[in-house]
């Protein structure tokens, strides 16, 4: 059994060779027994997205907690407690409950060209 308590940041997923996209999680202590997601920082091409709870900042501009957003490349939608982000240019989708649960879905074109804690996505059980 391993315990990794305390604040930290790590690369959840990203493009392995091109540097086109990246998703980084930052954790902090939320009580004496667990850590919680403090922020989710994403880069998709030239778009820099920072999230913390329901707060979303895109390229330095805050988006209201209840608003949806699109700039042609990035779409952000809010449904209940979830924030959905879609990057049309990369084919990456992120679903976040604004607290602890994060789902990342990548387009099949990224097969074998990802890295981070979500693995290489190459169907090799030794490194996926």
C-alpha positions, 0 to 999 in steps of 0.5 A: 500500500502506498500513500502520497499525501500532500500537494503535488502536480503531475501530467495526466495526459498529453501529446508525446512528440508534438507538444500540441496538448497537455493536461496537468493536475495539481493537488492539495490537502483537503483534510487530514486524510486525503488530497483533492484536485486544486486545479486542472491546467490544459494547453491545446495549441495556443489556448491555455485553460486553467480550472479550479472548481467551477472557475475557468480561465481561458487565455487569461479571461475568466468565464462566468461559472454558469456560462458556456464558451466556444472560440471555434477551437475550444468548447466548454459546457457546464451540465450540473456539477460537471464541466465538459471541455472539447478541443476540436483541433486535437480531438481531446475531450475532458469531463471534470466534476469540478472536484475529484473525478476527471475523464479524458478521451482522445481521438484515435489519431493519438494512438501510440502518441500520448504520455502521462499517467493515462499511459501511451494508449498503444494497447501494450499492457506493459506500458498502458 
